Amino acid sequence: MADNLYLQLSKGMEDYNELTANSLHYFKDEARKAFAPICSSFGLHEEDVTLTDTDNLFQVTFSNSKIRIVVTGINWGMNTDISFGVNTMDSYLYSIEQLIKARKPEIPIAGSQVEQLFGYSHYLMTYAPDILQGEPSFFNQQEALMRQEKENARIAMEAEATRKISEGYLKIDTLFGEPVWRKPRPLLSPYGTIKDKFPNSIDVVFEDDLLCFEQYEAVVTNWKIELDEIVIKDEVICEISTDKVLVEIVAPQTGRLIWLLEEGIVFKFPGPIALLD
């Protein structure tokens, strides 16, 4: 019986893989058909790149000496993404949604994945012939906007850092990206001391089902509540970062926060990060 079940599962997986492969080839062929008018009118060709389809993803790239267009889609979803930019080494590719914000079509592009492919191709032919001809003005404008956004973000971060330092926050550099700011607090007692004092207190533990077979490192990046405050069950109390994810932690029950692991301290999880009385 177990052998029959295994054979059925294996056959089912083979059928699924074959169906997925056929679907990916179908979507790629439709992408080629959809963008054939652009290739014909503006001298683009499909790049001779060998791609491995993973996670039901398909991708087709069309280019000439001036522009590159990358068509990406997902077999099991409705989404199709078009990215394009000047065809130079390490050039940035912009989403077609950025162009649509600047040049809105009369009719929004919608429908099935294949309908989206043909819709985006028609949109580019209608609203962006200058870009398809290699005119770089749009890309120059987008690059200028990106530089301005980065500069604005830098200024905002510096202002925020100045404010936090003036309020007594301590800056902690971590392994997981942006630095963490630790809030000014009185010296905290160790976890064991508080647990002995409140033996019936509830541990707030960070666990990750996807990483449960090993111990990984994490840091608390932001506490939403403070010591001695009351929290409600399922209320978000803090944010935790690992090298893979940023996670919001909720209170397992209603209670008073009597101990917490401070921001920026690296800990192994699963492990306690707070105690609720």
ABEGO torsion letter per residue (X at the ends): XAAAAAAAAAAAAAAAAAAAAAAAAAAAAAAAAAAAAAAAAAGBBBBBBBBBBBGGBBBBBBBBAABBBBBBBBAABABBBBBBBBBBBGBBBBBAAAAAAABBBABBBBEBAAAAAAAAAAAAAAAAAAAAAGBAAAAAAAAAAAAAAAAAAAAAAAAAAAAAAAAGBBBBBBAAEBBBBBBBBBBBBBAAAAAAABAABBBBBBBBAAAAABBBBBBBABBABBBGBBBBBGBBABBBBBAABBBBBBBABBEBBABBBBBGBBBBOBBBABBBX
